[in-house]
Structure formats: structure tokens, C-alpha cells
Amino acid sequence: MQVLIIGGNRFVGALLAWRLVARGDRVTLFNRGTIPDTLGDRVERLRGDRTTDDLARAVAARRFDAVVDFAAFTGEDARGAVAALGGRVGHYVLVSTGSVYVVRDGCPRPSREADYEGPVVACPEGTYDAEGWRYGVGKRAAEDALVEAWQEKQFPSTRLRIPVVNGERDYHRRAEEYLFRILDGGPVIVPDGGQTAVRHVYGLDVAIAIARILGDERTFGQAYNYCQDETPTIWDLVGMLVDRLGAPDRRVALPSAALGDLPVGYVSPYSPAGMSFLDPGRARAELGLGHRPLATYLDAIVASFLAHPPAAPPEGYLRRDDELRIAR
């Protein structure tokens, strides 16, 4: 296949590119070129800013069997992709997010694809969750633009909604934040006891799922949730990381109100209220999309962390002294 990947070369997009190259596809990358990749001469590179007309110029007169878009964050982004690629792409996949449900007023948990429709809640201005709200609303606008393009122009697109993605290349460094805390020997604060159940997904599994559905006409015009089936609590998930390091269990349950001006997400990146909780049943039943066990991929993440220790801690760890004071 001739496959164009837009953005995403930091994490899942890089994993997908390697997988496509390995199976013999011809891969083209479109991004700004600010983050280097390790693919060498195995891929073609197009440079530009997709928020301008760079994408249209870069792909003019080109045809692709499939396009995977990691960088469409607004309705304008999606409409620009349709205008640039319409009639010259066999299948377009938007990597979307479970946040499209979080911003929907009264959306149930777990959220199913049928739960998408409904009014959006107001932006929680001035709070830690405001950025997540804007992200979810922007992705909804991108999805809606693709639905309109499918209905009016038969633009062949699929929307893949994913939650928190864990993995060795996670540039958000969420798992790393817990690992740094566990290894420094101090208490690991889990706000409000971490009793919320979560469903995440492994980055490599997302890449595998995308590669599998490329060109699948059953998915045209459709949206699918993709995530793991396991639903550990945040408390238990942090405990699994403790176990894999062989460290003493120093988890401490504190009410989030005790954190003062420390955002919950700084102390425990799995804990913010704006995290989605998806039902992956449709993708499993209709497309056969599975995943490796949570315990298996946590083994891989911790092993990679220990084999290649990061030179500097994640941003959320930088106020660790404040956490320790609060814990004391």
C-alpha cells in the first residue's frame, strides 16, 4: 500500500510507520520536520504546516491507498484534509480520542459509539481541565466534518477513538512520573484513593490496530472505540508499577483537596477527572481488534525504563518537594 502518515512521529505514528515499512508498504510522512525520526531512507518525507495550505501543495496530484491523520485537532484541519485528498485517497483514518465523550453533557461511562450525540458541556475556564475540554471539542469538530464529507462526498474515512495511551515512547511520560516517584523512596500520592476504574491502551497495539483496518471498507463512515478490556482502579494500576520495580509499597491515599495549588494531574497523571472510559465492544466484535494483556505491556514499559533511564524527570515531577511536604 501507498500510505501517508500526517503528524504523529513522536509515539504511535512512529510505531505505525515502522510496522508498515516492515510489512512492505511504501510510507510517506508529512510533518513540520521539527522532531527527527529514525526511519532513514525507508520512507519519503514531505515537510509543511498542515494549518496552512502546505498539505494541499505537498500532496497535489498524488494518490494514496490510505492516509492516517494524527494531527487533525479541529474541524478546519479535517476539512483541509478532505479538500487536499478528496478523490485521491482510498481510505482516511482519523486518530481521535475518548475525550469526545468526556465533553458531552451526561455521557455515560463506559462510553459507547452510540453515546456520541448530545450537547457539549461548558468549558471549565481557569481550571486544569480546560485544555482537555478544548481538545475534546476540537476533535468532535474534526469528526463531524468527516461525517459530513462522507454523507455529501463519500469521502472514505474512519474515526478511531482511543483513551490514554501508554508505551515506551509516550511523550507525555505518564507511567514515568509514577516510576520516578516509586524509585526516589518517598510516598506516592494517589488522590482520593484512586478508586476510579480506568481503561487505557498500549501504543504498539494502537499501531497494530490501525495497520489492520487500513483499506477495510466495513469501517468507512464509521467510528470505533479501541482500548484494553481490563479495568483496574488507579490505585491498583500504580500498585502494578510498584510490583514491577520490586519496591516497597509507599502509596498514600490523600483527598485531592489536600493538594492545595498542585493540580491532580501533576501528582497523579492518571487521575484527572477529564479522562475517558470507553467500551471497546464494537471494535472487538465487528473488526476482531484485540490487545495484549495489561500486565504484559507494563512489563515492557518498566523494562525499557530501567534499561534506558531518562536523563531528566518528567515535568510533573518537578514539584516533588511540594508533594513530599503535603504527604508529611
C-alpha positions as CSV (number, residue, x, y, z in Angstrom):
1,M,0.0,0.0,0.0
2,Q,0.9,3.6,-0.5
3,V,0.4,5.2,2.9
4,L,0.6,8.8,4.0
5,I,1.0,9.5,7.8
6,I,0.2,13.0,8.9
7,G,2.0,14.1,12.1
8,G,2.4,11.7,15.0
9,N,6.1,10.9,14.6
10,R,6.7,11.1,18.3
11,F,4.8,8.0,19.5
12,V,2.1,5.9,17.9
13,G,2.8,7.3,14.4
14,A,6.4,6.2,14.6
15,L,5.4,2.7,15.7
16,L,2.9,2.6,12.8
17,A,5.4,3.8,10.3
18,W,7.9,1.0,11.3
19,R,5.1,-1.6,11.1
20,L,4.0,-0.5,7.7
21,V,7.6,-0.4,6.4
22,A,8.2,-3.9,7.8
23,R,5.2,-5.4,6.0
24,G,6.3,-3.8,2.7
25,D,4.1,-0.7,2.4
26,R,5.5,2.5,0.8
27,V,5.3,5.1,3.5
28,T,5.3,8.9,3.2
29,L,5.5,11.2,6.2
30,F,4.0,14.7,6.3
31,N,5.0,16.8,9.3
32,R,6.9,20.0,10.1
33,G,10.2,18.3,10.5
34,T,10.8,19.6,14.0
35,I,11.1,16.1,15.5
36,P,13.6,13.8,13.8
37,D,12.6,10.2,13.0
38,T,14.8,7.1,12.8
39,L,13.4,5.6,9.6
40,G,16.3,6.7,7.4
41,D,15.7,6.2,3.7
42,R,12.9,3.7,4.2
43,V,10.3,6.5,3.9
44,E,9.6,9.6,1.9
45,R,9.3,12.9,3.8
46,L,7.1,15.9,3.0
47,R,7.5,19.0,5.1
48,G,4.9,21.6,6.0
49,D,2.4,23.0,8.4
50,R,-1.0,21.4,7.9
51,T,-2.7,24.5,9.4
52,T,-1.7,26.3,6.1
53,D,-2.1,25.2,2.5
54,D,1.2,23.3,2.8
55,L,-0.6,19.9,2.9
56,A,-2.6,20.6,-0.3
57,R,0.6,21.7,-2.1
58,A,2.6,18.7,-0.8
59,V,0.1,16.1,-2.0
60,A,-1.0,17.8,-5.2
61,A,-1.6,15.2,-7.9
62,R,-0.6,12.4,-5.5
63,R,-2.7,9.3,-4.8
64,F,-2.6,7.2,-1.6
65,D,-4.2,3.9,-0.8
66,A,-4.5,5.1,2.8
67,V,-3.9,8.2,5.0
68,V,-3.6,8.1,8.8
69,D,-4.0,11.5,10.4
70,F,-2.7,12.0,13.9
71,A,-2.7,15.8,13.7
72,A,-6.3,16.8,12.9
73,F,-7.4,18.7,16.0
74,T,-10.1,21.0,14.6
75,G,-12.9,20.9,12.1
76,E,-10.8,23.2,9.9
77,D,-8.0,20.6,10.0
78,A,-10.3,17.8,8.8
79,R,-11.9,19.9,6.1
80,G,-8.5,20.8,4.9
81,A,-7.6,17.2,4.6
82,V,-10.8,16.4,2.7
83,A,-10.1,19.3,0.3
84,A,-6.5,18.2,-0.2
85,L,-7.1,14.5,-0.6
86,G,-10.7,14.2,-1.9
87,G,-10.9,11.7,-4.8
88,R,-7.3,10.7,-4.4
89,V,-7.3,8.5,-1.3
90,G,-8.6,5.0,-0.8
91,H,-9.1,5.3,3.0
92,Y,-8.5,8.1,5.5
93,V,-8.2,7.2,9.2
94,L,-8.6,9.9,11.9
95,V,-6.9,9.1,15.1
96,S,-9.4,10.6,17.5
97,T,-9.9,10.5,21.3
98,G,-12.2,9.3,24.0
99,S,-12.3,13.0,25.1
100,V,-15.1,13.4,22.5
101,Y,-17.4,11.7,25.1
102,V,-16.0,13.4,28.2
103,V,-17.1,16.8,26.9
104,R,-20.6,15.6,26.1
105,D,-23.1,16.5,28.7
106,G,-24.3,13.5,30.7
107,C,-22.3,11.0,28.6
108,P,-22.4,7.5,30.3
109,R,-19.3,5.6,31.5
110,P,-18.2,3.4,29.8
111,S,-19.0,5.3,26.7
112,R,-20.1,3.5,23.5
113,E,-20.1,4.9,20.0
114,A,-23.8,5.4,20.1
115,D,-23.3,7.8,23.1
116,Y,-21.6,10.4,21.0
117,E,-24.6,12.6,20.1
118,G,-25.6,15.2,22.5
119,P,-24.9,18.7,23.8
120,V,-21.4,19.7,25.0
121,V,-20.7,21.0,28.5
122,A,-19.4,24.5,29.1
123,C,-15.6,25.0,29.2
124,P,-14.3,24.9,32.7
125,E,-12.3,28.1,32.3
126,G,-9.4,28.7,34.6
127,T,-9.1,25.1,35.6
128,Y,-6.6,22.3,34.9
129,D,-9.3,20.6,32.8
130,A,-9.9,23.5,30.4
131,E,-7.2,22.3,28.0
132,G,-8.7,18.8,27.9
133,W,-12.1,20.4,27.1
134,R,-10.7,22.3,24.2
135,Y,-9.0,19.2,22.9
136,G,-12.2,17.1,23.1
137,V,-14.4,19.8,21.4
138,G,-11.8,20.3,18.7
139,K,-11.7,16.5,18.0
140,R,-15.5,16.5,17.9
141,A,-15.5,19.2,15.2
142,A,-12.9,17.2,13.2
143,E,-15.1,14.1,13.4
144,D,-18.3,16.0,12.5
145,A,-16.5,17.4,9.4
146,L,-15.6,13.9,8.3
147,V,-19.1,12.6,8.8
148,E,-20.4,15.5,6.6
149,A,-17.8,14.7,4.0
150,W,-18.8,11.0,4.0
151,Q,-22.5,11.9,3.6
152,E,-22.0,14.5,1.0
153,K,-19.0,13.4,-1.0
154,Q,-18.5,9.7,0.1
155,F,-15.0,10.6,1.4
156,P,-13.9,7.2,2.8
157,S,-13.0,7.9,6.4
158,T,-12.9,6.0,9.7
159,R,-12.7,7.6,13.2
160,L,-10.7,5.6,15.8
161,R,-11.3,6.8,19.3
162,I,-8.6,6.0,21.9
163,P,-8.1,6.8,25.6
164,V,-4.8,7.3,27.5
165,V,-2.1,5.6,25.5
166,N,0.8,4.0,27.5
167,G,4.1,2.9,26.0
168,E,7.8,3.2,25.9
169,R,7.7,6.2,23.6
170,D,4.9,8.1,25.4
171,Y,6.0,11.7,25.2
172,H,3.5,12.7,28.0
173,R,5.7,10.3,30.2
174,R,2.7,9.4,32.4
175,A,4.0,6.0,33.5
176,E,7.4,7.5,34.0
177,E,6.1,10.0,36.5
178,Y,5.0,7.2,38.8
179,L,8.2,5.3,38.2
180,F,10.3,8.3,39.2
181,R,8.3,8.7,42.4
182,I,8.5,5.0,43.3
183,L,12.2,4.9,42.8
184,D,13.0,8.0,44.9
185,G,11.8,6.2,48.0
186,G,9.2,8.8,49.0
187,P,5.4,8.4,49.3
188,V,3.4,8.1,46.1
189,I,0.3,10.1,46.5
190,V,-2.9,8.7,44.9
191,P,-5.5,11.4,45.1
192,D,-8.9,10.3,46.6
193,G,-7.6,6.8,47.0
194,G,-7.6,6.2,43.2
195,Q,-10.8,4.2,43.3
196,T,-11.8,5.3,39.7
197,A,-11.6,2.4,37.2
198,V,-9.7,3.2,34.1
199,R,-9.3,1.6,30.6
200,H,-6.1,2.6,28.8
201,V,-4.3,1.1,25.7
202,Y,-0.8,0.2,24.7
203,G,0.8,2.3,21.9
204,L,2.0,-0.6,19.9
205,D,-1.4,-2.2,20.0
206,V,-2.9,1.0,18.6
207,A,-0.4,0.9,15.7
208,I,-1.3,-2.7,15.0
209,A,-5.0,-1.9,15.0
210,I,-4.6,1.0,12.6
211,A,-2.5,-1.1,10.2
212,R,-5.1,-3.9,10.3
213,I,-8.1,-1.6,9.4
214,L,-6.4,0.3,6.5
215,G,-8.5,-0.2,3.4
216,D,-11.3,-2.1,5.3
217,E,-14.4,-0.8,3.6
218,R,-16.6,-2.0,6.5
219,T,-15.2,0.9,8.5
220,F,-15.9,3.6,6.0
221,G,-18.0,6.4,7.6
222,Q,-17.8,4.7,11.0
223,A,-16.4,5.4,14.4
224,Y,-14.8,2.8,16.7
225,N,-13.6,2.8,20.3
226,Y,-10.3,1.0,20.8
227,C,-8.8,0.2,24.2
228,Q,-8.0,-2.6,26.5
229,D,-10.7,-4.6,28.3
230,E,-9.0,-4.6,31.8
231,T,-10.4,-2.0,34.2
232,P,-8.0,-1.6,37.1
233,T,-8.5,1.2,39.6
234,I,-5.8,3.9,39.5
235,W,-4.7,2.6,42.9
236,D,-4.2,-0.9,41.6
237,L,-2.5,0.3,38.4
238,V,0.0,2.2,40.4
239,G,0.4,-0.9,42.6
240,M,1.3,-2.9,39.5
241,L,4.1,-0.5,38.7
242,V,5.3,-0.8,42.3
243,D,5.4,-4.6,42.0
244,R,7.3,-4.5,38.7
245,L,10.1,-2.4,40.3
246,G,10.2,-4.6,43.4
247,A,9.9,-1.5,45.6
248,P,8.2,-1.2,49.0
249,D,4.6,-0.1,48.7
250,R,4.5,3.6,49.6
251,R,1.2,4.5,48.1
252,V,-0.7,7.1,50.1
253,A,-4.3,8.0,49.6
254,L,-5.0,11.7,50.2
255,P,-8.0,13.8,49.3
256,S,-7.5,15.9,46.3
257,A,-8.4,19.0,48.3
258,A,-5.2,18.4,50.4
259,L,-3.1,19.1,47.3
260,G,-3.6,22.9,47.5
261,D,-2.5,24.5,44.3
262,L,-0.9,21.3,43.0
263,P,-3.1,20.1,40.1
264,V,-4.3,16.5,40.5
265,G,-2.7,15.7,37.1
266,Y,0.7,16.8,38.3
267,V,0.7,14.5,41.2
268,S,-1.0,11.5,39.6
269,P,-1.3,11.8,35.7
270,Y,-3.9,9.0,35.5
271,S,-6.2,10.8,38.0
272,P,-7.7,14.0,36.4
273,A,-11.4,13.9,36.1
274,G,-11.4,14.5,32.4
275,M,-10.1,11.0,31.5
276,S,-12.4,9.0,29.2
277,F,-13.6,5.4,29.9
278,L,-14.5,3.6,26.8
279,D,-16.4,0.4,25.8
280,P,-14.4,-1.3,23.1
281,G,-17.0,-4.0,22.3
282,R,-17.9,-2.9,18.8
283,A,-14.3,-2.9,17.5
284,R,-13.7,-6.3,19.0
285,A,-17.0,-7.8,17.7
286,E,-17.0,-6.3,14.2
287,L,-13.3,-5.9,13.4
288,G,-11.7,-8.5,15.7
289,L,-9.4,-5.9,17.3
290,G,-7.8,-7.3,20.4
291,H,-4.9,-6.3,22.6
292,R,-2.1,-7.8,24.7
293,P,-2.7,-8.1,28.5
294,L,-2.1,-5.0,30.6
295,A,0.4,-6.9,32.8
296,T,2.4,-7.8,29.7
297,Y,2.7,-4.3,28.4
298,L,3.5,-2.9,31.8
299,D,6.4,-5.4,32.0
300,A,7.7,-4.0,28.7
301,I,7.4,-0.3,29.8
302,V,9.2,-0.9,33.1
303,A,11.9,-3.0,31.5
304,S,12.5,-0.3,28.9
305,F,12.6,2.4,31.6
306,L,15.2,0.5,33.6
307,A,17.3,-0.3,30.5
308,H,17.3,3.3,29.3
309,P,16.8,5.6,32.3
310,P,15.7,9.1,31.2
311,A,18.3,11.8,31.8
312,A,15.8,14.2,33.3
313,P,12.5,13.6,35.1
314,P,9.1,14.5,33.6
315,E,7.6,17.9,34.0
316,G,5.0,16.7,36.6
317,Y,7.8,15.5,38.9
318,L,9.4,18.9,39.2
319,R,7.2,19.9,42.2
320,R,8.0,16.7,44.0
321,D,9.2,18.6,47.1
322,D,5.8,20.1,47.4
323,E,4.2,16.6,47.3
324,L,6.5,15.4,50.0
325,R,5.7,18.3,52.2
326,I,2.0,17.6,51.7
327,A,2.4,13.9,52.4
328,R,4.3,14.6,55.6
